[in-house]
Amino acid sequence: VQLQASGGGLVQAGESLRLSCEISISMHSLSSMNWYRQAPGKQRELVASIISGGSTDYAGSVKGRFTISEDNAKNAMYLQMSSLKPEDTAVYYCNVMQKYQAEEYAYWGKGTLVTVSS
């Protein structure tokens, strides 16, 4: 399974950015699709999730500003980020979880850097 994240860049506070993640397999086989981020000197944190069945969940710090979505036809997931803040600066990673024979496997993209200037 391969994931390719893209869409990062340098933006000013208050602006928007959309991240994309192309997934090499059918998304119907996945138990969840997630965006994580890791800021300099901090641990990686879960930002947003789509659980099998379509429900979504967000970290409190991004709720109301970020939206996770999927496009099954394109085997892609997205993270629409609005009202960006300097504290959103981080490397963003897409992640998927796949269940197979009672085991669950995690797959990661390489990450895309988002920098928000004040």
C-alpha positions in Angstrom: 0.0 0.0 0.0 1.4 3.4 -1.0 0.3 6.8 0.0 1.3 10.1 -1.6 0.6 13.3 0.2 0.7 16.7 -1.5 -0.6 20.2 -1.2 1.6 21.6 1.6 3.1 25.0 1.3 3.7 28.4 2.9 0.6 30.5 3.7 -0.3 33.4 5.9 -2.4 33.1 9.0 -6.1 33.1 8.2 -5.6 31.6 4.8 -6.7 28.1 3.5 -4.9 25.1 2.1 -6.0 21.7 0.9 -4.0 18.6 1.3 -4.4 15.6 -0.8 -3.4 12.0 -0.3 -3.5 9.4 -3.1 -3.9 5.9 -2.0 -2.8 2.9 -4.1 -5.6 0.5 -3.1 -9.4 0.6 -2.9 -10.5 2.6 0.0 -13.3 0.1 0.6 -10.8 -2.2 2.3 -9.8 0.4 4.9 -11.0 0.6 8.4 -10.0 4.2 8.8 -8.2 7.1 7.0 -6.4 9.7 9.0 -4.4 12.8 8.9 -1.6 13.3 11.5 0.8 16.2 12.0 4.1 16.7 13.7 5.3 20.1 14.6 9.0 20.7 15.3 10.0 19.3 18.7 6.6 17.8 19.3 5.1 14.3 19.0 3.0 13.3 16.1 -0.7 14.0 16.8 -3.9 12.8 15.2 -5.7 15.7 13.4 -8.7 14.1 11.6 -10.2 10.7 10.9 -12.7 9.1 8.7 -13.9 5.8 10.1 -15.3 3.0 8.0 -19.0 4.0 7.5 -18.2 7.6 6.9 -18.1 9.1 10.4 -15.5 11.8 11.0 -13.6 13.0 14.1 -11.3 15.9 14.7 -8.8 17.1 17.2 -10.2 19.8 19.4 -7.6 22.3 18.1 -8.8 22.0 14.5 -12.5 21.3 14.9 -14.6 23.8 12.9 -11.5 24.8 10.8 -10.5 21.6 9.1 -12.5 19.1 7.1 -11.5 15.6 6.1 -13.1 14.0 3.1 -12.6 11.1 0.7 -13.2 10.4 -3.0 -13.6 6.7 -3.6 -13.6 7.1 -7.3 -10.1 8.7 -7.2 -8.8 6.6 -4.2 -8.0 9.9 -2.5 -8.5 11.6 0.8 -8.3 15.3 1.5 -7.8 17.7 4.4 -9.3 21.2 3.8 -7.7 23.6 6.2 -9.2 27.0 6.8 -8.4 29.9 9.1 -4.9 28.6 9.5 -2.9 29.6 12.5 0.9 29.6 13.0 0.4 26.8 15.5 -0.8 24.6 12.6 2.7 24.7 11.2 3.8 21.0 10.9 4.6 18.2 8.6 1.2 16.6 7.8 1.0 12.8 7.2 -1.8 10.7 5.7 -2.3 7.4 7.3 -4.7 4.5 6.6 -5.5 1.4 8.6 -6.4 -1.9 7.0 -7.8 -4.9 8.7 -6.7 -8.3 7.3 -7.3 -11.7 9.0 -7.8 -10.3 12.5 -4.7 -8.0 12.2 -4.7 -4.3 11.6 -2.0 -2.7 9.5 -0.9 0.9 9.3 0.4 2.6 6.2 1.9 6.1 6.0 2.7 8.7 3.4 5.9 10.6 3.5 4.4 13.9 4.7 3.9 17.3 3.4 5.1 20.5 5.1 2.6 23.2 6.0 4.0 26.5 7.2 1.7 29.2 8.5 3.3 32.7 8.9 1.9 35.2 11.3 
